[in-house]
């Protein structure tokens, strides 16, 4: 089973903030970070320090998807005008999680937000 945490963040988002949000989403789902198969985001954020740090800490691949690919993703529960304005996709966290989880993926936890980050959990 694929279990993917989709993440979005502003440039300069702290590792602590991103980690706290990620852990909160996993706790809400009753999942352990060890159950994850990947992290996913929009391709232009793959090099962001907080995302890189979290992927390394949890020893997970960090998959990046183009804004065009994310904009076409079905199953989005919480589209965002802000995400659309900044990335070209109405969703980053949910769309990336669903895209990385693969065919038949569904959201387990929809988009959750902190001040500078978003997270969502998908499975297939």
Chimera marker file (.cmm) of the C-alpha trace (Angstrom):
<marker_set name="trace">
<marker id="1" x="0.000" y="0.000" z="0.000" r="1" g="1" b="0" radius="0.5"/>
<marker id="2" x="1.252" y="3.473" z="-0.856" r="1" g="1" b="0" radius="0.5"/>
<marker id="3" x="0.905" y="6.035" z="1.915" r="1" g="1" b="0" radius="0.5"/>
<marker id="4" x="2.125" y="9.467" z="0.853" r="1" g="1" b="0" radius="0.5"/>
<marker id="5" x="2.367" y="12.739" z="2.718" r="1" g="1" b="0" radius="0.5"/>
<marker id="6" x="1.885" y="15.679" z="0.383" r="1" g="1" b="0" radius="0.5"/>
<marker id="7" x="3.517" y="18.905" z="1.535" r="1" g="1" b="0" radius="0.5"/>
<marker id="8" x="3.490" y="22.507" z="0.470" r="1" g="1" b="0" radius="0.5"/>
<marker id="9" x="5.408" y="25.344" z="2.039" r="1" g="1" b="0" radius="0.5"/>
<marker id="10" x="6.441" y="28.931" z="1.601" r="1" g="1" b="0" radius="0.5"/>
<marker id="11" x="10.083" y="29.645" z="0.899" r="1" g="1" b="0" radius="0.5"/>
<marker id="12" x="12.010" y="29.709" z="4.158" r="1" g="1" b="0" radius="0.5"/>
<marker id="13" x="9.459" y="27.630" z="6.100" r="1" g="1" b="0" radius="0.5"/>
<marker id="14" x="11.167" y="26.295" z="9.213" r="1" g="1" b="0" radius="0.5"/>
<marker id="15" x="11.968" y="22.621" z="9.590" r="1" g="1" b="0" radius="0.5"/>
<marker id="16" x="10.240" y="22.698" z="12.981" r="1" g="1" b="0" radius="0.5"/>
<marker id="17" x="6.983" y="24.069" z="11.583" r="1" g="1" b="0" radius="0.5"/>
<marker id="18" x="6.883" y="21.613" z="8.684" r="1" g="1" b="0" radius="0.5"/>
<marker id="19" x="7.728" y="18.668" z="10.943" r="1" g="1" b="0" radius="0.5"/>
<marker id="20" x="5.086" y="19.631" z="13.515" r="1" g="1" b="0" radius="0.5"/>
<marker id="21" x="2.406" y="19.878" z="10.820" r="1" g="1" b="0" radius="0.5"/>
<marker id="22" x="3.472" y="16.582" z="9.234" r="1" g="1" b="0" radius="0.5"/>
<marker id="23" x="3.350" y="14.808" z="12.595" r="1" g="1" b="0" radius="0.5"/>
<marker id="24" x="-0.060" y="16.320" z="13.394" r="1" g="1" b="0" radius="0.5"/>
<marker id="25" x="-1.499" y="14.988" z="10.117" r="1" g="1" b="0" radius="0.5"/>
<marker id="26" x="-0.018" y="11.546" z="10.745" r="1" g="1" b="0" radius="0.5"/>
<marker id="27" x="-1.374" y="11.539" z="14.295" r="1" g="1" b="0" radius="0.5"/>
<marker id="28" x="-4.833" y="12.507" z="13.027" r="1" g="1" b="0" radius="0.5"/>
<marker id="29" x="-4.705" y="9.519" z="10.673" r="1" g="1" b="0" radius="0.5"/>
<marker id="30" x="-3.353" y="7.193" z="13.354" r="1" g="1" b="0" radius="0.5"/>
<marker id="31" x="-0.206" y="6.585" z="11.307" r="1" g="1" b="0" radius="0.5"/>
<marker id="32" x="3.473" y="6.439" z="12.161" r="1" g="1" b="0" radius="0.5"/>
<marker id="33" x="6.077" y="8.164" z="9.938" r="1" g="1" b="0" radius="0.5"/>
<marker id="34" x="7.543" y="4.676" z="9.334" r="1" g="1" b="0" radius="0.5"/>
<marker id="35" x="4.358" y="3.730" z="7.460" r="1" g="1" b="0" radius="0.5"/>
<marker id="36" x="4.955" y="6.399" z="4.814" r="1" g="1" b="0" radius="0.5"/>
<marker id="37" x="6.256" y="5.383" z="1.400" r="1" g="1" b="0" radius="0.5"/>
<marker id="38" x="7.104" y="8.900" z="0.147" r="1" g="1" b="0" radius="0.5"/>
<marker id="39" x="6.793" y="12.638" z="0.559" r="1" g="1" b="0" radius="0.5"/>
<marker id="40" x="5.534" y="14.720" z="-2.365" r="1" g="1" b="0" radius="0.5"/>
<marker id="41" x="5.332" y="18.376" z="-3.368" r="1" g="1" b="0" radius="0.5"/>
<marker id="42" x="5.389" y="20.736" z="-6.333" r="1" g="1" b="0" radius="0.5"/>
<marker id="43" x="8.657" y="20.422" z="-8.272" r="1" g="1" b="0" radius="0.5"/>
<marker id="44" x="9.737" y="24.015" z="-7.629" r="1" g="1" b="0" radius="0.5"/>
<marker id="45" x="9.862" y="23.319" z="-3.869" r="1" g="1" b="0" radius="0.5"/>
<marker id="46" x="11.840" y="20.057" z="-3.944" r="1" g="1" b="0" radius="0.5"/>
<marker id="47" x="15.051" y="21.881" z="-3.011" r="1" g="1" b="0" radius="0.5"/>
<marker id="48" x="13.442" y="23.744" z="-0.098" r="1" g="1" b="0" radius="0.5"/>
<marker id="49" x="15.500" y="23.140" z="3.049" r="1" g="1" b="0" radius="0.5"/>
<marker id="50" x="12.606" y="22.095" z="5.302" r="1" g="1" b="0" radius="0.5"/>
<marker id="51" x="11.352" y="19.522" z="2.776" r="1" g="1" b="0" radius="0.5"/>
<marker id="52" x="14.843" y="18.148" z="2.152" r="1" g="1" b="0" radius="0.5"/>
<marker id="53" x="15.511" y="17.903" z="5.883" r="1" g="1" b="0" radius="0.5"/>
<marker id="54" x="12.257" y="16.059" z="6.587" r="1" g="1" b="0" radius="0.5"/>
<marker id="55" x="12.836" y="13.599" z="3.732" r="1" g="1" b="0" radius="0.5"/>
<marker id="56" x="16.342" y="12.889" z="5.004" r="1" g="1" b="0" radius="0.5"/>
<marker id="57" x="15.242" y="12.594" z="8.642" r="1" g="1" b="0" radius="0.5"/>
<marker id="58" x="12.492" y="10.114" z="7.754" r="1" g="1" b="0" radius="0.5"/>
<marker id="59" x="14.586" y="8.427" z="5.011" r="1" g="1" b="0" radius="0.5"/>
<marker id="60" x="11.890" y="8.886" z="2.378" r="1" g="1" b="0" radius="0.5"/>
<marker id="61" x="11.995" y="9.837" z="-1.281" r="1" g="1" b="0" radius="0.5"/>
<marker id="62" x="10.758" y="13.364" z="-2.006" r="1" g="1" b="0" radius="0.5"/>
<marker id="63" x="8.823" y="13.398" z="-5.261" r="1" g="1" b="0" radius="0.5"/>
<marker id="64" x="8.193" y="16.612" z="-7.163" r="1" g="1" b="0" radius="0.5"/>
<marker id="65" x="5.393" y="17.167" z="-9.656" r="1" g="1" b="0" radius="0.5"/>
<marker id="66" x="4.917" y="20.018" z="-12.090" r="1" g="1" b="0" radius="0.5"/>
<marker id="67" x="2.225" y="22.574" z="-11.318" r="1" g="1" b="0" radius="0.5"/>
<marker id="68" x="0.536" y="21.518" z="-14.573" r="1" g="1" b="0" radius="0.5"/>
<marker id="69" x="0.373" y="17.893" z="-13.396" r="1" g="1" b="0" radius="0.5"/>
<marker id="70" x="-0.939" y="18.902" z="-9.964" r="1" g="1" b="0" radius="0.5"/>
<marker id="71" x="-3.585" y="21.163" z="-11.511" r="1" g="1" b="0" radius="0.5"/>
<marker id="72" x="-4.969" y="18.149" z="-13.399" r="1" g="1" b="0" radius="0.5"/>
<marker id="73" x="-5.158" y="15.883" z="-10.353" r="1" g="1" b="0" radius="0.5"/>
<marker id="74" x="-8.618" y="14.592" z="-9.502" r="1" g="1" b="0" radius="0.5"/>
<marker id="75" x="-9.887" y="14.126" z="-5.967" r="1" g="1" b="0" radius="0.5"/>
<marker id="76" x="-8.869" y="17.505" z="-4.523" r="1" g="1" b="0" radius="0.5"/>
<marker id="77" x="-10.993" y="18.373" z="-1.483" r="1" g="1" b="0" radius="0.5"/>
<marker id="78" x="-9.736" y="21.878" z="-0.692" r="1" g="1" b="0" radius="0.5"/>
<marker id="79" x="-8.599" y="23.928" z="-3.703" r="1" g="1" b="0" radius="0.5"/>
<marker id="80" x="-6.864" y="27.203" z="-2.873" r="1" g="1" b="0" radius="0.5"/>
<marker id="81" x="-6.774" y="30.466" z="-4.805" r="1" g="1" b="0" radius="0.5"/>
<marker id="82" x="-3.534" y="31.315" z="-2.985" r="1" g="1" b="0" radius="0.5"/>
<marker id="83" x="-1.869" y="28.082" z="-4.142" r="1" g="1" b="0" radius="0.5"/>
<marker id="84" x="-3.091" y="28.737" z="-7.679" r="1" g="1" b="0" radius="0.5"/>
<marker id="85" x="-1.658" y="32.258" z="-7.626" r="1" g="1" b="0" radius="0.5"/>
<marker id="86" x="1.755" y="31.160" z="-6.300" r="1" g="1" b="0" radius="0.5"/>
<marker id="87" x="2.247" y="27.811" z="-8.048" r="1" g="1" b="0" radius="0.5"/>
<marker id="88" x="-0.141" y="27.606" z="-10.976" r="1" g="1" b="0" radius="0.5"/>
<marker id="89" x="-2.045" y="24.750" z="-9.306" r="1" g="1" b="0" radius="0.5"/>
<marker id="90" x="-5.098" y="25.072" z="-7.040" r="1" g="1" b="0" radius="0.5"/>
<marker id="91" x="-3.602" y="22.393" z="-4.793" r="1" g="1" b="0" radius="0.5"/>
<marker id="92" x="-0.108" y="21.351" z="-3.740" r="1" g="1" b="0" radius="0.5"/>
<marker id="93" x="-0.338" y="19.106" z="-0.663" r="1" g="1" b="0" radius="0.5"/>
<marker id="94" x="-3.472" y="17.175" z="-1.629" r="1" g="1" b="0" radius="0.5"/>
<marker id="95" x="-2.642" y="16.956" z="-5.336" r="1" g="1" b="0" radius="0.5"/>
<marker id="96" x="0.967" y="15.892" z="-4.722" r="1" g="1" b="0" radius="0.5"/>
<marker id="97" x="-0.078" y="13.229" z="-2.200" r="1" g="1" b="0" radius="0.5"/>
<marker id="98" x="-2.678" y="11.819" z="-4.591" r="1" g="1" b="0" radius="0.5"/>
<marker id="99" x="-0.331" y="11.936" z="-7.587" r="1" g="1" b="0" radius="0.5"/>
<marker id="100" x="2.469" y="10.158" z="-5.746" r="1" g="1" b="0" radius="0.5"/>
<marker id="101" x="0.181" y="7.515" z="-4.228" r="1" g="1" b="0" radius="0.5"/>
<marker id="102" x="-0.851" y="6.461" z="-7.732" r="1" g="1" b="0" radius="0.5"/>
<marker id="103" x="-3.925" y="5.171" z="-9.467" r="1" g="1" b="0" radius="0.5"/>
<marker id="104" x="-6.991" y="4.848" z="-7.288" r="1" g="1" b="0" radius="0.5"/>
<marker id="105" x="-5.505" y="7.055" z="-4.559" r="1" g="1" b="0" radius="0.5"/>
<marker id="106" x="-7.787" y="8.685" z="-2.025" r="1" g="1" b="0" radius="0.5"/>
<marker id="107" x="-7.241" y="11.276" z="0.655" r="1" g="1" b="0" radius="0.5"/>
<marker id="108" x="-6.979" y="9.909" z="4.164" r="1" g="1" b="0" radius="0.5"/>
<marker id="109" x="-6.482" y="13.374" z="5.676" r="1" g="1" b="0" radius="0.5"/>
<marker id="110" x="-7.340" y="16.432" z="3.611" r="1" g="1" b="0" radius="0.5"/>
<marker id="111" x="-5.295" y="19.607" z="3.593" r="1" g="1" b="0" radius="0.5"/>
<marker id="112" x="-4.223" y="20.919" z="6.970" r="1" g="1" b="0" radius="0.5"/>
<marker id="113" x="-2.475" y="24.274" z="7.304" r="1" g="1" b="0" radius="0.5"/>
<marker id="114" x="0.003" y="26.022" z="9.524" r="1" g="1" b="0" radius="0.5"/>
<marker id="115" x="1.280" y="29.566" z="9.074" r="1" g="1" b="0" radius="0.5"/>
<marker id="116" x="3.727" y="28.643" z="6.281" r="1" g="1" b="0" radius="0.5"/>
<marker id="117" x="2.912" y="25.067" z="5.276" r="1" g="1" b="0" radius="0.5"/>
<marker id="118" x="0.222" y="22.635" z="4.161" r="1" g="1" b="0" radius="0.5"/>
<marker id="119" x="0.048" y="18.861" z="4.454" r="1" g="1" b="0" radius="0.5"/>
<marker id="120" x="-2.296" y="16.097" z="3.311" r="1" g="1" b="0" radius="0.5"/>
<marker id="121" x="-2.176" y="12.307" z="3.439" r="1" g="1" b="0" radius="0.5"/>
<marker id="122" x="-3.213" y="9.976" z="0.614" r="1" g="1" b="0" radius="0.5"/>
<marker id="123" x="-3.207" y="6.210" z="0.174" r="1" g="1" b="0" radius="0.5"/>
<marker id="124" x="-3.723" y="3.697" z="-2.589" r="1" g="1" b="0" radius="0.5"/>
<link id1="1" id2="2" r="1" g="1" b="0" radius="0.2"/>
<link id1="2" id2="3" r="1" g="1" b="0" radius="0.2"/>
<link id1="3" id2="4" r="1" g="1" b="0" radius="0.2"/>
<link id1="4" id2="5" r="1" g="1" b="0" radius="0.2"/>
<link id1="5" id2="6" r="1" g="1" b="0" radius="0.2"/>
<link id1="6" id2="7" r="1" g="1" b="0" radius="0.2"/>
<link id1="7" id2="8" r="1" g="1" b="0" radius="0.2"/>
<link id1="8" id2="9" r="1" g="1" b="0" radius="0.2"/>
<link id1="9" id2="10" r="1" g="1" b="0" radius="0.2"/>
<link id1="10" id2="11" r="1" g="1" b="0" radius="0.2"/>
<link id1="11" id2="12" r="1" g="1" b="0" radius="0.2"/>
<link id1="12" id2="13" r="1" g="1" b="0" radius="0.2"/>
<link id1="13" id2="14" r="1" g="1" b="0" radius="0.2"/>
<link id1="14" id2="15" r="1" g="1" b="0" radius="0.2"/>
<link id1="15" id2="16" r="1" g="1" b="0" radius="0.2"/>
<link id1="16" id2="17" r="1" g="1" b="0" radius="0.2"/>
<link id1="17" id2="18" r="1" g="1" b="0" radius="0.2"/>
<link id1="18" id2="19" r="1" g="1" b="0" radius="0.2"/>
<link id1="19" id2="20" r="1" g="1" b="0" radius="0.2"/>
<link id1="20" id2="21" r="1" g="1" b="0" radius="0.2"/>
<link id1="21" id2="22" r="1" g="1" b="0" radius="0.2"/>
<link id1="22" id2="23" r="1" g="1" b="0" radius="0.2"/>
<link id1="23" id2="24" r="1" g="1" b="0" radius="0.2"/>
<link id1="24" id2="25" r="1" g="1" b="0" radius="0.2"/>
<link id1="25" id2="26" r="1" g="1" b="0" radius="0.2"/>
<link id1="26" id2="27" r="1" g="1" b="0" radius="0.2"/>
<link id1="27" id2="28" r="1" g="1" b="0" radius="0.2"/>
<link id1="28" id2="29" r="1" g="1" b="0" radius="0.2"/>
<link id1="29" id2="30" r="1" g="1" b="0" radius="0.2"/>
<link id1="30" id2="31" r="1" g="1" b="0" radius="0.2"/>
<link id1="31" id2="32" r="1" g="1" b="0" radius="0.2"/>
<link id1="32" id2="33" r="1" g="1" b="0" radius="0.2"/>
<link id1="33" id2="34" r="1" g="1" b="0" radius="0.2"/>
<link id1="34" id2="35" r="1" g="1" b="0" radius="0.2"/>
<link id1="35" id2="36" r="1" g="1" b="0" radius="0.2"/>
<link id1="36" id2="37" r="1" g="1" b="0" radius="0.2"/>
<link id1="37" id2="38" r="1" g="1" b="0" radius="0.2"/>
<link id1="38" id2="39" r="1" g="1" b="0" radius="0.2"/>
<link id1="39" id2="40" r="1" g="1" b="0" radius="0.2"/>
<link id1="40" id2="41" r="1" g="1" b="0" radius="0.2"/>
<link id1="41" id2="42" r="1" g="1" b="0" radius="0.2"/>
<link id1="42" id2="43" r="1" g="1" b="0" radius="0.2"/>
<link id1="43" id2="44" r="1" g="1" b="0" radius="0.2"/>
<link id1="44" id2="45" r="1" g="1" b="0" radius="0.2"/>
<link id1="45" id2="46" r="1" g="1" b="0" radius="0.2"/>
<link id1="46" id2="47" r="1" g="1" b="0" radius="0.2"/>
<link id1="47" id2="48" r="1" g="1" b="0" radius="0.2"/>
<link id1="48" id2="49" r="1" g="1" b="0" radius="0.2"/>
<link id1="49" id2="50" r="1" g="1" b="0" radius="0.2"/>
<link id1="50" id2="51" r="1" g="1" b="0" radius="0.2"/>
<link id1="51" id2="52" r="1" g="1" b="0" radius="0.2"/>
<link id1="52" id2="53" r="1" g="1" b="0" radius="0.2"/>
<link id1="53" id2="54" r="1" g="1" b="0" radius="0.2"/>
<link id1="54" id2="55" r="1" g="1" b="0" radius="0.2"/>
<link id1="55" id2="56" r="1" g="1" b="0" radius="0.2"/>
<link id1="56" id2="57" r="1" g="1" b="0" radius="0.2"/>
<link id1="57" id2="58" r="1" g="1" b="0" radius="0.2"/>
<link id1="58" id2="59" r="1" g="1" b="0" radius="0.2"/>
<link id1="59" id2="60" r="1" g="1" b="0" radius="0.2"/>
<link id1="60" id2="61" r="1" g="1" b="0" radius="0.2"/>
<link id1="61" id2="62" r="1" g="1" b="0" radius="0.2"/>
<link id1="62" id2="63" r="1" g="1" b="0" radius="0.2"/>
<link id1="63" id2="64" r="1" g="1" b="0" radius="0.2"/>
<link id1="64" id2="65" r="1" g="1" b="0" radius="0.2"/>
<link id1="65" id2="66" r="1" g="1" b="0" radius="0.2"/>
<link id1="66" id2="67" r="1" g="1" b="0" radius="0.2"/>
<link id1="67" id2="68" r="1" g="1" b="0" radius="0.2"/>
<link id1="68" id2="69" r="1" g="1" b="0" radius="0.2"/>
<link id1="69" id2="70" r="1" g="1" b="0" radius="0.2"/>
<link id1="70" id2="71" r="1" g="1" b="0" radius="0.2"/>
<link id1="71" id2="72" r="1" g="1" b="0" radius="0.2"/>
<link id1="72" id2="73" r="1" g="1" b="0" radius="0.2"/>
<link id1="73" id2="74" r="1" g="1" b="0" radius="0.2"/>
<link id1="74" id2="75" r="1" g="1" b="0" radius="0.2"/>
<link id1="75" id2="76" r="1" g="1" b="0" radius="0.2"/>
<link id1="76" id2="77" r="1" g="1" b="0" radius="0.2"/>
<link id1="77" id2="78" r="1" g="1" b="0" radius="0.2"/>
<link id1="78" id2="79" r="1" g="1" b="0" radius="0.2"/>
<link id1="79" id2="80" r="1" g="1" b="0" radius="0.2"/>
<link id1="80" id2="81" r="1" g="1" b="0" radius="0.2"/>
<link id1="81" id2="82" r="1" g="1" b="0" radius="0.2"/>
<link id1="82" id2="83" r="1" g="1" b="0" radius="0.2"/>
<link id1="83" id2="84" r="1" g="1" b="0" radius="0.2"/>
<link id1="84" id2="85" r="1" g="1" b="0" radius="0.2"/>
<link id1="85" id2="86" r="1" g="1" b="0" radius="0.2"/>
<link id1="86" id2="87" r="1" g="1" b="0" radius="0.2"/>
<link id1="87" id2="88" r="1" g="1" b="0" radius="0.2"/>
<link id1="88" id2="89" r="1" g="1" b="0" radius="0.2"/>
<link id1="89" id2="90" r="1" g="1" b="0" radius="0.2"/>
<link id1="90" id2="91" r="1" g="1" b="0" radius="0.2"/>
<link id1="91" id2="92" r="1" g="1" b="0" radius="0.2"/>
<link id1="92" id2="93" r="1" g="1" b="0" radius="0.2"/>
<link id1="93" id2="94" r="1" g="1" b="0" radius="0.2"/>
<link id1="94" id2="95" r="1" g="1" b="0" radius="0.2"/>
<link id1="95" id2="96" r="1" g="1" b="0" radius="0.2"/>
<link id1="96" id2="97" r="1" g="1" b="0" radius="0.2"/>
<link id1="97" id2="98" r="1" g="1" b="0" radius="0.2"/>
<link id1="98" id2="99" r="1" g="1" b="0" radius="0.2"/>
<link id1="99" id2="100" r="1" g="1" b="0" radius="0.2"/>
<link id1="100" id2="101" r="1" g="1" b="0" radius="0.2"/>
<link id1="101" id2="102" r="1" g="1" b="0" radius="0.2"/>
<link id1="102" id2="103" r="1" g="1" b="0" radius="0.2"/>
<link id1="103" id2="104" r="1" g="1" b="0" radius="0.2"/>
<link id1="104" id2="105" r="1" g="1" b="0" radius="0.2"/>
<link id1="105" id2="106" r="1" g="1" b="0" radius="0.2"/>
<link id1="106" id2="107" r="1" g="1" b="0" radius="0.2"/>
<link id1="107" id2="108" r="1" g="1" b="0" radius="0.2"/>
<link id1="108" id2="109" r="1" g="1" b="0" radius="0.2"/>
<link id1="109" id2="110" r="1" g="1" b="0" radius="0.2"/>
<link id1="110" id2="111" r="1" g="1" b="0" radius="0.2"/>
<link id1="111" id2="112" r="1" g="1" b="0" radius="0.2"/>
<link id1="112" id2="113" r="1" g="1" b="0" radius="0.2"/>
<link id1="113" id2="114" r="1" g="1" b="0" radius="0.2"/>
<link id1="114" id2="115" r="1" g="1" b="0" radius="0.2"/>
<link id1="115" id2="116" r="1" g="1" b="0" radius="0.2"/>
<link id1="116" id2="117" r="1" g="1" b="0" radius="0.2"/>
<link id1="117" id2="118" r="1" g="1" b="0" radius="0.2"/>
<link id1="118" id2="119" r="1" g="1" b="0" radius="0.2"/>
<link id1="119" id2="120" r="1" g="1" b="0" radius="0.2"/>
<link id1="120" id2="121" r="1" g="1" b="0" radius="0.2"/>
<link id1="121" id2="122" r="1" g="1" b="0" radius="0.2"/>
<link id1="122" id2="123" r="1" g="1" b="0" radius="0.2"/>
<link id1="123" id2="124" r="1" g="1" b="0" radius="0.2"/>
</marker_set>
